[in-house]
Structures are given as C-alpha cells and as structure tokens.
Amino acid sequence: MEKELLTLSAPMENVLGAVIAQARKARKMTQTQVASAFGISRPAVGQWESGETSPGTDRLGALAELLQIDLSAALRGEVVLLGEQAEAPAASGPANARIRNNETVPDTAALKGPRNVPVYGTGSGGPGGDFRFNGQTIDHAPRPPGIESRRDVYVVYVVGDSVSPKYEDGDPVYVDPHRRPQPRDYVVVELHPDEHGEPGDAFVKRLVKRTPTKLVVEQHTPAKEIVFEEADVLRVHRVIPYPELIGI
C-alpha cells in the first residue's frame, strides 16, 4: 500500500486538527460527511479542525480509518495518506486552516512577514449565523508586504461553504476594520447580540449595497441575497483581496 507523507509545521496542540483538515480535503470530503459518520454536528468537526476540541481517544481509530491516514503519524503532526486515491493538499499554513490549492487564497506560511497579525477564534453561530467570535486570539499569522503598516488587521477562518468557490470552509482571510467596504467586496458582518455580553452572529459574504436602513449581501452556495436591517448590524469589515495583501 502506498503512503504519501505531508508534514505540518504547527503548534503541537493544534497539529491533530490540522491533520484532520488536510486529510479530509485530500479525500474530497466535507465536514458534514465526517460529522454524519460519527453522528455529530458539522460545527463539532470544525472545532476538531480548529483545535478548539479533540475527537477523543475513543474516536481516533475510526477517524483514521474514515480518512485513510496513519494514526501514529497523525499524532506526530504528519499527514500520511494511505492508498492511491488521495489528492495531496497544498503546502500547509496556520495550524487550524484548511488550505486549498487555489491561487486566490494566500498560502500564509509563504508570505514571510513577521507573525504579528492576530487570528481571532470563532465558535458555532446561531440558527442563521456562520459563526460567532469567541473573544480569543488563537494564533498569529504572517503580515504580508501589502499591509505592512496597516493598523488593526486581523485574520479569521471562513466557516461553511456559502461563499465557495471564492473562499472555502477553513480558508484564512485577512480583514481590514478601517477601510470602508465597497459593493462587490467580501465582508465580515457582525450583528448585535441578542443578550448583553454575548457575541452576535457573524457572516462572511459579498457586499451588494448599503443604504441608511438596509445592508444587502450575497452568498454563492446556495446563491441568494440576504438583507440585514442596519439597526441590527454592529460592524462591517472588509476582507482584503489577495493582490492587495502582496502589494500588487
């Protein structure tokens, strides 16, 4: 049986999640498919991949069998794909990012800037949200040359496939909280929370238009427009396009 070895460079506490994400991509499986195999929710698989939780020792063997990976290697932070049907993922980036082979998404590990851009953690969203910010900085990403002096930029990992194929579930996006978004920009929209002190639902979508009373965004999968009342919107931040990140 052939083996293909991919080694991840990541903090030890996050390497298992990164292995799961990389192997799942190589097997062309979705988080929903993995969740169904274990009778759990899709966000729970997302938490495995982000390093927020662990599958637990009772599930590791079945998970390795499902993804067809070498379990011993996985625990060392190595993706060893068993068999001949695997499609190798692109070079790894931050530990809880699922990297896809698409030139529109930056390989943050290759940007070589100082690792001083905070990566904000996310948790499961409400019934209509993609995610909620969990208030924690879970990592730091490289600072690309195009945003060398830009203040308060942060990174968040996309949750879900609603803006696929532009950004896939697990892709890292750099976000500028100061530059006003324009129509056709991708944005992070955060709503006011239902309860004081709790995070509100957040979304990664594409901006269609903004009026004094309405915020209109769109998603691709499934294709539809979503309208928010401006009174419900806490903030809208612009996702920085890849060419802008690298200064072209």
Secondary structure as GFF3:
##gff-version 3
##sequence-region A 1 248
A	DSSP	beta_strand	3	7	.	.	.	ID=ss1
A	DSSP	three_ten_helix	12	14	.	.	.	ID=ss2
A	DSSP	alpha_helix	15	26	.	.	.	ID=ss3
A	DSSP	alpha_helix	31	38	.	.	.	ID=ss4
A	DSSP	alpha_helix	42	50	.	.	.	ID=ss5
A	DSSP	alpha_helix	57	67	.	.	.	ID=ss6
A	DSSP	alpha_helix	71	75	.	.	.	ID=ss7
A	DSSP	beta_strand	78	82	.	.	.	ID=ss8
A	DSSP	three_ten_helix	108	110	.	.	.	ID=ss9
A	DSSP	beta_strand	115	124	.	.	.	ID=ss10
A	DSSP	beta_strand	131	142	.	.	.	ID=ss11
A	DSSP	three_ten_helix	145	147	.	.	.	ID=ss12
A	DSSP	beta_strand	154	157	.	.	.	ID=ss13
A	DSSP	beta_strand	172	176	.	.	.	ID=ss14
A	DSSP	beta_strand	186	191	.	.	.	ID=ss15
A	DSSP	beta_strand	202	210	.	.	.	ID=ss16
A	DSSP	beta_strand	214	220	.	.	.	ID=ss17
A	DSSP	beta_strand	223	229	.	.	.	ID=ss18
A	DSSP	three_ten_helix	230	232	.	.	.	ID=ss19
A	DSSP	beta_strand	233	239	.	.	.	ID=ss20
A	DSSP	alpha_helix	242	245	.	.	.	ID=ss21
###
